[in-house]
Amino acid sequence: MTCPGNWRRVLITGCQGDIARGLAGILGEAFPDAKIYGTDLNITTDPTPLFSACDIVPRADAADYFERLAEISEAYDIDLIIPMSEAELARFLAEDATETWRGLPVLAANATSISIGLDKLATMQFLQDNNIPTPWTCVVGEAPPVATPCILKQRRGQGGKGLLRVEAGDVADLTHTRRGDLWQELLLPDDQEYTCALYRSATRELRTIVFRRQLRGGITGSGEVVEVPEIEAQLRNLTDALDLVGAINVQLRLTVAGPRIFEINPRFSSTVDLRHRIGFQDFLWSLSERAGDPLPPYVPIQAGTTIER
């Protein structure tokens, strides 16, 4: 069975990561005729059977990154490119190539969502500008934290790398070593963390799934589908503000004052394969719409459904 758009050879970047591997697994299962290729900075594990081949590329900010990507695309006669690392999304965004690159279709969310989501400070400012409540956030080295304990996080980058809980006695040292990163409000309670997958079609049909989650190693280890009207309303407001087209992931906590979004990931998330298996198939929907096909129907997933990594 051929992939939508008659795409027979698909290139997924960041192929050593869990998200790219999840996409490759979904693609290979849904379209056995498709050839799937990957790229990454290093190839440390055997890419088969998910990928036909994986090639090494320079860092996304390297001058020759796109030249190397072009060589690989030409060698494998690639039909569709799916950039998966945030560094690569930033490079594609800078080149105004989030829809097409050198004549090849690119699968990604709309440029506004990528631009806002890649910068965690811009995310908070955008939410505030659109009257969506946020945790207080300030730049390390420009202002002290509003209160402690608080969170220290990188301004850019995916996952929980560099994330710390900060006590008052830590502030002085961290102000010197983490300048340019972000102090952010510690949202409580800890057991009210949610990961939300959003897909909004070209015709502005919004599909969401919200998991109350348990973290393992900084990513979702398990989750339960929930229906929380306050969260759903905030997600609708967010997608309207972004004029979202495509798939993104939102992380938030439900506080006594209501939902507080603390991160927007402008890409598929690490639970993409788990969601897919219970019926929230945002990757396949993205492929269909990018090919110009009608959006397949969707029945919302029943609350109480669970996922386990």
QUIPENOR-V199225 format. One line per field, one symbol per residue. burial: 1 if it has 16 or more other ideal C-beta (glycine too) atoms within 10 Angstrom, else 0. A space follows every 50 residues. Layout:
BEGIN
burial->???
END
This chain:
BEGIN
burial->00111010111111111111111111110110011111111010001001 11111010010000110010011001011111111111111110001100 10010111111111111101101101100001011011010000100001 11111111000000010001100110010011111010000111111111 10000011111110000011011011010011011001101101111111 11110000111111111111111111000111111111110000000000 100000100
END
